[in-house]
Amino acid sequence: MFNRSFCTSFTEKLPGRTIAALVCALAVGVAPAAANDTMDVLLQGHQLQVTSASGAIFTVTFSSNGQYQASTGSSGSWTMTDNSLCTTRVGATTPNCGLLPAGKVLGDSWQTTDGNGNAVTASII
């Protein structure tokens, strides 16, 4: 499952820490491979938008081929198992995993935390 200390060290080592925090936020607020109806919505061309408490916003697009691309320039692969979404950034060997709540649809938002335990809002846009 999601490893908070890994996520903290992961974000501290990267120049674009906002992207790393987003990926970590996904790890604590999302779920794996399209057995989850929320991921099905994201795979229909919608994006996951993450907004930090400070107002920083980024988006993530998930593709059915198991790849993701963030508006921050970060990209990598994703897998889904039940309600657990795992993302692995290009060049990383350890995935970040977290819960993607089922039942979310276009326009829905929910509160979660990023890899550092900071509050973020996730939205489907």
C-alpha positions in Angstrom: 0.0 0.0 0.0 1.0 3.7 -0.1 4.2 4.4 1.7 4.2 7.9 3.1 8.0 8.1 3.9 8.8 7.0 0.3 6.5 9.7 -1.1 8.0 12.3 1.1 11.6 11.5 0.0 10.4 11.1 -3.6 8.9 14.6 -3.7 11.9 16.1 -2.0 14.3 14.8 -4.6 12.5 16.2 -7.6 12.8 19.7 -8.9 9.1 19.7 -9.9 7.8 18.7 -6.5 4.2 19.7 -7.4 4.0 16.9 -9.9 5.5 14.4 -7.5 3.0 15.5 -4.8 0.2 15.1 -7.4 1.3 11.5 -8.1 1.5 10.9 -4.4 -1.9 12.5 -4.0 -3.2 10.0 -6.5 -1.6 7.3 -4.5 -3.7 8.2 -1.5 -6.9 9.2 -3.3 -7.3 6.8 -6.2 -7.8 3.1 -7.3 -6.3 0.5 -9.8 -7.2 -1.0 -13.3 -10.6 -0.3 -14.6 -12.6 -2.6 -12.3 -13.4 0.6 -10.6 -16.2 2.8 -12.1 -14.4 6.0 -11.2 -11.4 4.9 -13.3 -13.8 4.0 -16.1 -14.9 7.7 -16.1 -11.3 8.9 -16.2 -10.6 6.5 -19.1 -13.4 8.1 -21.1 -11.3 11.2 -21.7 -11.8 13.0 -18.4 -9.0 14.2 -16.2 -8.2 14.0 -12.5 -7.6 17.6 -11.2 -5.7 17.9 -8.0 -5.8 21.2 -6.0 -3.5 21.8 -3.1 -4.5 23.8 0.0 -2.2 26.6 -1.4 -4.2 26.7 -4.6 -1.7 24.9 -6.9 -3.6 22.9 -9.5 -2.5 20.2 -11.9 -4.3 17.6 -14.0 -3.6 13.9 -14.8 -4.8 12.1 -17.9 -5.0 8.3 -17.7 -4.9 6.1 -20.9 -6.3 2.7 -21.3 -2.8 1.4 -22.3 -1.8 1.8 -18.6 0.0 5.2 -19.0 -0.6 8.5 -17.4 0.5 12.1 -18.2 0.3 15.0 -15.8 0.1 18.7 -16.7 3.4 19.2 -14.8 5.2 17.1 -17.4 5.4 14.0 -15.2 4.4 10.7 -16.8 4.5 7.0 -16.2 2.4 3.9 -15.8 -0.7 3.0 -13.7 -2.4 -0.1 -12.6 -5.6 -0.7 -10.8 -6.6 -3.5 -8.4 -10.0 -3.4 -6.8 -10.0 0.2 -5.4 -6.3 0.6 -5.3 -4.6 2.8 -7.9 -0.9 2.6 -8.3 1.2 5.0 -10.3 4.9 4.7 -11.2 6.6 7.7 -12.5 9.1 7.2 -15.5 12.5 6.4 -14.0 11.0 5.3 -10.6 11.0 1.6 -9.5 8.6 1.9 -6.6 4.9 2.6 -7.3 2.8 4.9 -5.2 -0.6 3.3 -4.4 -3.8 4.6 -2.8 -7.5 4.5 -2.7 -9.6 5.7 -5.7 -13.2 5.9 -4.4 -15.7 4.1 -6.5 -18.9 5.8 -7.7 -17.4 9.2 -8.7 -18.6 10.8 -11.9 -17.7 13.9 -14.0 -17.9 17.0 -11.8 -17.5 15.1 -8.5 -14.8 16.3 -6.0 -13.5 14.7 -2.8 -11.0 15.5 -0.1 -7.9 13.5 0.3 -4.3 14.0 1.3 -1.0 14.1 -0.7 2.1 12.1 0.0 3.1 14.5 2.7 -0.3 14.3 4.5 -1.4 17.7 3.2 -5.1 18.2 2.3 -5.9 18.3 -1.4 -9.1 18.2 -3.4 -9.4 15.7 -6.2 -12.0 16.4 -9.0 -13.0 14.8 -12.2 -13.1 17.3 -15.0 
